[in-house]
Amino acid sequence: QVQLVESGGGLVQPGGSLRLSCAASGFTLDDHAIGWFRQAPGKEREGVSCISINDGSTYYTDSVKGRFTASRDTAKNTVYLQMNSLKPEDAGVYYCAADAISRFADQLSTVQRMCRLTTPHTAFDYWGQGTQVTVSS
């Protein structure tokens, strides 16, 4: 059974840090891109970061550049999102999603395109259940 399970969300004060994990089971992450998407109440789901498992190429949306870092551990079949200097506007439900990508394509442009999709649910095959991130004093 294919499954993505997020963890690591919680309540943090502004300026604090959290590390989200996305553990995959039922398939290997090789030849996949993993996207981190967040959805705040009343807002569309937006791509925060997308990473190629093949070579680690990573895209970040402008609002998180320099603060968030995506990484992968293929041995654990897990992807992480380190979030530092959190702001109230970072709050929301964070989802990880996986989709197969060609290792022969340009990895950076591929993850950039995937993260910018306005309808990511149509592109990513697998989704986790989401983890809540609350940033508040």
N, C-alpha and C positions, 0 to 999 in steps of 0.2 A: 504493500500500500504506500503510495507516494504521499509524503507529508512534509510540511515545513512548519516548524514550531519556533515562534519567537519567545524571547524572555528578556528580562532585564529592565523593563519599564518600571516606572514608579513616580513618586513625588520628589521633586528636587527644588531647591531654591534657585533663583536667578543667579547665574554665574557658576552653578554647580555642574557636575558631570554624571553621565550615565553611559553604560556600555550595553548595547542591545546585541543579542545573539539570535542567529537564525540557523537552526539545526535541521538538516535535510535527512530524510530517511526514505528508503524505497527506491532511490536512484542516487547516482553519484553526480556531484556538481561539475565534473569535468564537462567542457563544451557547453557550459551554461553561463548565462548572465544572471546575476542576482540584483534585484532592485529593492531599494528601501523607499517606501511611499508613506506619506502621512496624510491623515485626514482630520481636520479640525471640525467642530460642530458647525454645520451650515456652509461648509466650504467643500470644494472639489478635492478629490484625492490628488496629491501632487508628488512628483518624483523628487526625492531628496538626494539620493545617490544611487548609482548603478555601477557594478563592478563586473569585469570579465574574470571568470575563474581561470581562463586559459593563461592570461599573462598579467592579470592584476590591473589592467587599465581601468581607470575609475573616472566617473563623471560626478560632479557635485553641482547642485543648483546654487546660484549666486549667494543666496542668503545664508548658506552654511559653509561656504568656502573658508578655509582657515580654522574652522571650529570642529568640523566633523571629519572623521577618518574611517573609511571602510577598509576592511581587510578580510583575508580568507585563510582558512586552515583546512587544506584538502585532506589531511590525515584524519581530521575530526568531521569532515563533511559539513563544515560550519562556516558561516560568514558573520562578521561582527560590524557593528557601527559604533565607534567611539564618539560620543557627543560631549564636547567641552563648551564652557562659557555659554551655557544654555540660557535662552531668553524666553519670556512668556509666550512669544509668538511661535516658539518651537513646539508648543504643546499640541497634543493630538494623539490619535491612535496610529501607531506605526506598524506597517505591514511589510513583510518581505515577500518577494515574488521571484519565481524562477522561470526562465525560458531558455530553450536550446538556441545556441548560436553557432555559426560556422567558425571554426578556428582559422579558416583561410580568409575571412573578411577582416577589414581593419577593425580591431577590437575597440579602440577608443571611440571612433565614430559610431560604431554599433551601439555601445552602451549609452552614448550621448543621445542618439536617436530614440532609444527605448525609454530613457528616463523622461524625455520631453513629451511623450505621447499624452494626449489629452484623454485618451481612453485606454489606459494601460491594461484594463481587465480583458481587452480584446487581443492583447499581444502575449501577455504572460500566462503560461499554462497553469502554473501552480501558485497558490497563495497560502500564506499562513493565516492564523486566526486573529492576529493583531495583538499589540501590547500597548497599554496606555502610558503616555508620558505626560506628566503634569508639572508645569514649572510655575511655582508660586511661592511667595514669601508668607 
